[in-house]
């Protein structure tokens, strides 16, 4: 066997077809196992590195933060998601995710629902759906994109987040860097950079296809933010807070990108 290998790899030696196939097979498997070993070694070393406060490897988080810095720097009011005719919107719309959707508990709580908005001074506003419906209505029809790999044109209606801020005198809070939102059962939570929250297409949404939100789509109020992937479109809002520090984020704690922009 040693002689066979020596003959195969002797410089300038002519090989027949079978010998050439065998030689290429040996080289391919050698390269494969070498690269597999390098990848395995790198993966094991990566797992041993320290983790940040969200539980993510610091090297990975550093790369994600770099992406966030780049994408946030190009976000502007002129960076709009493409709009579509209402006739192209899916009906019914597909639901993305069910974490934080404890439907039995929420159905019992809807009669007394209000969104708790915690101001920077600690005061809390209790805002009902009727309060929000008194404000100018905004509609968005865009291609909703999910990190699971699917997308769908959807039609939503509600209050522009920037209009909500103005109506309730929350301009001081917008000087902070982030908003945090939690579902009614507090099992799902997201953090949103303030620039994206104030984007002209971001709405506090109470309608889907010109009808009240279905329960499984976030009734009575959810966030629709077209410049983000679906994981940021929090359903059944219970609490909204303002912060200079990044609020807790369900998927960021599981190693995903915090910014999650499009």
Secondary structure, DSSP 8 states (H G I E B T S, - for coil): -HHHHHHHTSTT----HHHHHHHHHHHHHHHHHHHHHHHHHHHHHHHHS-B-TTS-BHHHHHHHHHHHHHHHHH--TT-------GGGS-SS------TT--HHHHHHHGGG--EEEE-TTS-EEEE-HHHHHTS--EEEEEEEE-TTS-EEEEEEEEEEHHHHHHHTT-GGGGGSSEEEEEETTSS-EEEEEHHHHTSTT-EEEEEETTEE--GGGTTT-EEE-TTB-GGGS--SEEEEEEESS----TTGGGT--SS-B-
